[in-house]
Amino acid sequence: EIRVIDLKRKHHKQDGSKDEKVDASSGQTLRPIGGMHPNFIGNNIELNPLSNPYEQILAIGGIVGDGESGEPSTLLMKATCNVMKGGGSRAKGPSKRGEDGSYVATRIHKPGSAHAHLNVLKFKWHPRSAHHLVVLLENPITHESYLHLYDLSGDGECNPPEQEYVLHASGSGLGFGMVKVRKSDRFMDFAFGPPFDWGCLTLFLITRGGKVFTLCPVIPFGASYDAEVITKLMASVQQDIHDQADQASAHTEDLCALKTWLDKTFPTLASVGWDASSPMVSSAHREV
């Protein structure tokens, strides 16, 4: 069950005074009516801050027991509900998204899928997309880490990741090409960069030992970005290429490759430039 509590609501005592404490029992209860594993135990929930208030999207993570081996595994699901009305979508007639007071969950990462051997560590909605979920996963044997971007704009179950990243870290060999990552080098969490300069395309990762790494660029297909910020990045790369025009080096080649990538990722800015009347620009809707 999901409990929705209005924190702005003031609760009055019998003597007429206001009670500043939150009464959890006063909230709305949303119960699953389909798609939920019977042995699922939820331990984390993330609300998409960019979703429609009448059709809000939730990511729900937890563990579930494996009936064959008895070993628990992680399960990640998407749920759509209308917390302003206490339940499902405003759509008329039958809907997969449930009815008032209920929701239907669809599975994103589950046992039996292509990535079932990986455990979900953390998941967060990408701040520049209304339907992209970023998930940090770990191999339970080698403790190697992976980062997946899921496009959850559809209603289908267990869609393959839109993008996949393998996060390499040092470790000792296990044979057969396998590496076991040291405990201090295992990734445990991540955060998105600030909305300016290269930060808007950067993701920060932290290990158990306190080391911080950056992954850049990380851009969901069709995400929205500040057009002025991206235009300045393009101009900066172009200026660096111009400054090193008389130098033939690997760095110059990298800059040219970066310029080509930016042009393909943001084709509107590359072709017509920045228009102050259009403050936002979408990244390409296909792999570049």
C-alpha positions as CSV (number, residue, x, y, z in Angstrom):
1,E,0.0,0.0,0.0
2,I,1.0,3.6,-0.6
3,R,0.0,6.3,2.0
4,V,-0.4,9.9,0.8
5,I,-0.3,12.5,3.5
6,D,-1.1,16.2,3.1
7,L,1.6,17.9,5.2
8,K,-0.1,21.3,4.8
9,R,-3.3,20.2,6.5
10,K,-3.7,21.3,10.1
11,H,-5.3,18.9,12.5
12,H,-7.5,20.4,15.2
13,K,-7.7,18.9,18.7
14,Q,-10.9,18.6,20.7
15,D,-10.1,21.9,22.6
16,G,-9.9,23.8,19.3
17,S,-6.2,24.2,19.2
18,K,-4.1,23.0,16.2
19,D,-2.0,19.9,16.3
20,E,1.3,20.4,14.5
21,K,2.1,16.7,14.5
22,V,1.5,14.7,11.3
23,D,-1.3,12.1,11.6
24,A,-0.2,9.3,9.3
25,S,-3.6,7.6,9.6
26,S,-5.4,10.6,8.1
27,G,-3.8,10.2,4.6
28,Q,-5.2,8.5,1.5
29,T,-4.4,4.9,0.9
30,L,-3.6,3.6,-2.6
31,R,-3.8,-0.2,-2.9
32,P,-2.3,-2.3,-5.8
33,I,-4.9,-4.1,-7.9
34,G,-2.5,-5.7,-10.3
35,G,1.1,-6.3,-11.3
36,M,2.5,-6.5,-7.7
37,H,4.5,-9.6,-6.8
38,P,2.8,-11.5,-3.9
39,N,6.1,-11.7,-1.9
40,F,7.3,-8.1,-2.6
41,I,8.6,-6.0,0.3
42,G,9.0,-2.3,-0.7
43,N,11.8,-0.3,0.8
44,N,12.1,2.8,-1.4
45,I,9.8,5.0,-3.5
46,E,10.6,8.0,-5.8
47,L,8.0,10.4,-7.2
48,N,8.7,11.9,-10.6
49,P,8.7,15.6,-9.9
50,L,8.0,16.4,-13.6
51,S,4.9,14.2,-13.9
52,N,1.3,15.5,-14.4
53,P,-0.2,16.2,-10.9
54,Y,-3.3,14.3,-12.1
55,E,-1.3,11.4,-13.3
56,Q,1.8,11.1,-11.2
57,I,4.4,8.5,-11.8
58,L,6.2,6.6,-9.0
59,A,9.2,4.3,-9.1
60,I,8.9,1.6,-6.3
61,G,11.9,-0.6,-5.3
62,G,12.2,-3.5,-3.0
63,I,13.1,-7.2,-2.6
64,V,11.3,-10.4,-3.4
65,G,12.0,-14.0,-2.4
66,D,13.0,-16.4,-5.2
67,G,10.7,-19.4,-5.0
68,E,13.4,-21.8,-6.5
69,S,16.6,-20.8,-4.7
70,G,15.2,-19.0,-1.7
71,E,17.6,-16.2,-2.3
72,P,16.1,-12.6,-2.3
73,S,16.4,-10.5,-5.4
74,T,15.6,-6.9,-6.2
75,L,12.4,-5.8,-8.0
76,L,11.8,-2.3,-9.5
77,M,8.4,-1.2,-10.7
78,K,6.5,1.8,-12.1
79,A,3.1,2.9,-10.8
80,T,0.8,5.6,-12.1
81,C,-1.8,7.2,-9.8
82,N,-3.7,10.3,-9.1
83,V,-2.9,11.3,-5.5
84,M,-5.0,14.5,-5.8
85,K,-8.1,12.3,-6.2
86,G,-6.9,9.4,-4.1
87,G,-6.3,6.9,-6.9
88,G,-6.1,6.2,-10.6
89,S,-5.9,8.3,-13.8
90,R,-8.6,10.7,-15.0
91,A,-9.0,8.6,-18.1
92,K,-12.6,7.5,-18.8
93,G,-13.5,3.8,-19.0
94,P,-11.1,0.8,-18.3
95,S,-7.5,1.8,-17.7
96,K,-4.3,-0.1,-16.8
97,R,-3.5,2.8,-14.4
98,G,-6.2,1.8,-11.9
99,E,-9.1,3.4,-10.3
100,D,-9.6,5.8,-7.3
101,G,-7.8,4.4,-4.3
102,S,-5.7,2.0,-6.3
103,Y,-2.9,1.7,-8.7
104,V,-1.5,-0.9,-11.1
105,A,2.3,-1.6,-11.1
106,T,4.3,-2.5,-14.1
107,R,7.7,-4.1,-13.6
108,I,10.9,-2.4,-14.8
109,H,13.6,-4.7,-13.4
110,K,12.5,-8.1,-12.2
111,P,13.6,-11.7,-11.8
112,G,13.8,-13.5,-15.1
113,S,14.6,-10.4,-17.2
114,A,17.9,-9.9,-19.1
115,H,19.5,-8.1,-16.2
116,A,17.9,-10.3,-13.4
117,H,21.3,-11.2,-12.0
118,L,22.0,-7.5,-11.1
119,N,20.7,-6.0,-7.9
120,V,19.2,-2.5,-7.8
121,L,21.1,-0.3,-5.4
122,K,19.7,3.2,-6.2
123,F,17.2,4.8,-8.6
124,K,16.3,8.4,-9.3
125,W,14.2,10.2,-11.9
126,H,16.3,12.2,-14.3
127,P,15.7,15.9,-13.5
128,R,15.5,16.9,-17.2
129,S,13.1,14.3,-18.4
130,A,9.5,13.5,-17.4
131,H,9.8,9.8,-18.1
132,H,13.5,8.7,-17.7
133,L,14.6,6.7,-14.6
134,V,18.3,6.3,-13.8
135,V,19.2,3.1,-12.0
136,L,22.5,2.0,-10.3
137,L,22.9,-1.8,-10.3
138,E,25.5,-4.2,-8.9
139,N,26.5,-7.7,-9.7
140,P,26.1,-9.6,-6.4
141,I,29.1,-11.9,-7.1
142,T,31.7,-9.6,-8.5
143,H,30.3,-6.3,-7.2
144,E,30.8,-4.6,-10.5
145,S,28.5,-1.7,-11.1
146,Y,26.2,-0.7,-14.0
147,L,24.2,2.4,-14.7
148,H,21.0,2.0,-16.8
149,L,18.6,4.7,-18.2
150,Y,15.0,3.5,-18.7
151,D,12.5,5.2,-20.8
152,L,9.2,4.7,-19.0
153,S,6.9,6.7,-21.3
154,G,5.1,3.5,-22.4
155,D,3.0,1.0,-20.5
156,G,4.9,-2.2,-21.3
157,E,6.6,-4.3,-18.7
158,C,10.4,-4.8,-18.4
159,N,11.5,-2.7,-21.4
160,P,15.2,-3.0,-22.1
161,P,17.3,0.0,-20.9
162,E,17.6,2.9,-23.3
163,Q,21.2,3.3,-22.4
164,E,23.7,1.2,-20.4
165,Y,27.0,2.1,-18.8
166,V,29.5,-0.3,-17.3
167,L,31.3,1.4,-14.4
168,H,34.8,0.0,-14.2
169,A,36.7,-0.1,-10.9
170,S,39.8,-1.8,-9.7
171,G,39.7,-5.3,-8.2
172,S,41.2,-8.7,-8.0
173,G,40.8,-11.5,-10.6
174,L,38.3,-14.4,-10.1
175,G,39.3,-16.2,-13.3
176,F,37.3,-16.5,-16.6
177,G,37.7,-12.8,-17.1
178,M,35.8,-11.9,-13.9
179,V,37.0,-9.3,-11.5
180,K,35.9,-8.9,-7.9
181,V,35.7,-5.2,-6.9
182,R,37.2,-4.3,-3.5
183,K,34.6,-3.1,-1.0
184,S,36.0,0.4,-0.8
185,D,35.7,0.7,-4.6
186,R,32.1,-0.4,-4.9
187,F,29.7,2.3,-6.0
188,M,26.9,3.0,-3.6
189,D,25.1,6.2,-4.7
190,F,24.9,8.9,-7.4
191,A,23.7,12.4,-7.8
192,F,23.0,14.7,-10.8
193,G,25.1,17.7,-11.6
194,P,24.1,21.4,-11.3
195,P,22.0,22.9,-14.1
196,F,24.8,25.0,-15.6
197,D,27.9,24.5,-17.7
198,W,28.9,20.8,-18.1
199,G,27.2,20.0,-14.8
200,C,23.8,19.7,-16.6
201,L,25.2,16.7,-18.6
202,T,27.1,15.2,-15.6
203,L,26.3,12.5,-13.1
204,F,28.4,12.1,-9.9
205,L,29.0,8.7,-8.4
206,I,30.4,7.9,-4.9
207,T,32.1,4.7,-3.7
208,R,32.0,3.1,-0.2
209,G,35.5,4.4,0.3
210,G,34.4,8.0,-0.3
211,K,35.8,8.4,-3.8
212,V,33.8,10.6,-6.2
213,F,33.7,9.9,-9.9
214,T,32.0,11.8,-12.8
215,L,30.2,10.3,-15.8
216,C,29.7,12.8,-18.6
217,P,27.8,13.2,-20.8
218,V,24.7,11.4,-19.7
219,I,21.7,12.6,-21.7
220,P,18.3,10.8,-22.0
221,F,16.8,10.8,-25.5
222,G,14.3,13.6,-25.8
223,A,15.2,15.3,-22.5
224,S,14.8,19.1,-22.1
225,Y,17.8,21.4,-21.5
226,D,18.4,25.1,-21.1
227,A,19.1,26.2,-24.7
228,E,21.4,29.1,-23.6
229,V,23.6,26.7,-21.5
230,I,24.0,24.2,-24.3
231,T,24.7,27.0,-26.8
232,K,27.6,28.2,-24.6
233,L,29.0,24.7,-24.4
234,M,29.0,24.4,-28.1
235,A,30.7,27.8,-28.5
236,S,33.3,26.9,-25.9
237,V,34.2,23.6,-27.7
238,Q,34.3,25.5,-31.0
239,Q,36.7,28.1,-29.5
240,D,39.0,25.4,-28.1
241,I,39.1,23.8,-31.6
242,H,40.0,27.2,-33.2
243,D,42.7,27.9,-30.6
244,Q,44.4,24.6,-31.4
245,A,43.9,24.7,-35.1
246,D,47.6,24.6,-35.8
247,Q,48.2,21.7,-33.5
248,A,47.6,18.1,-34.6
249,S,47.1,16.1,-31.4
250,A,44.8,13.5,-29.8
251,H,43.2,16.3,-27.7
252,T,42.2,18.2,-30.9
253,E,40.7,15.1,-32.3
254,D,38.7,14.6,-29.1
255,L,37.4,18.1,-29.3
256,C,36.3,17.6,-32.9
257,A,34.5,14.4,-31.9
258,L,32.8,16.2,-29.0
259,K,31.7,19.0,-31.4
260,T,30.2,16.5,-33.8
261,W,28.5,14.7,-30.9
262,L,26.9,18.0,-29.6
263,D,25.7,18.9,-33.1
264,K,24.0,15.5,-33.5
265,T,22.6,15.5,-30.0
266,F,21.1,19.0,-30.3
267,P,20.4,19.3,-34.0
268,T,18.1,22.3,-33.6
269,L,20.9,24.5,-32.0
270,A,23.4,23.2,-34.5
271,S,21.3,24.2,-37.6
272,V,19.5,27.4,-36.6
273,G,21.2,28.5,-33.4
274,W,19.7,29.7,-30.1
275,D,16.5,31.7,-30.1
276,A,15.8,33.7,-26.9
277,S,12.1,33.1,-27.4
278,S,12.7,29.3,-27.0
279,P,14.5,28.9,-23.7
280,M,14.4,25.1,-23.7
281,V,15.8,22.6,-26.3
282,S,15.2,18.9,-26.6
283,S,18.0,16.4,-27.1
284,A,17.7,14.0,-30.1
285,H,15.1,11.3,-29.9
286,R,17.5,8.7,-31.2
287,E,20.9,7.3,-30.5
288,V,23.7,9.5,-31.9
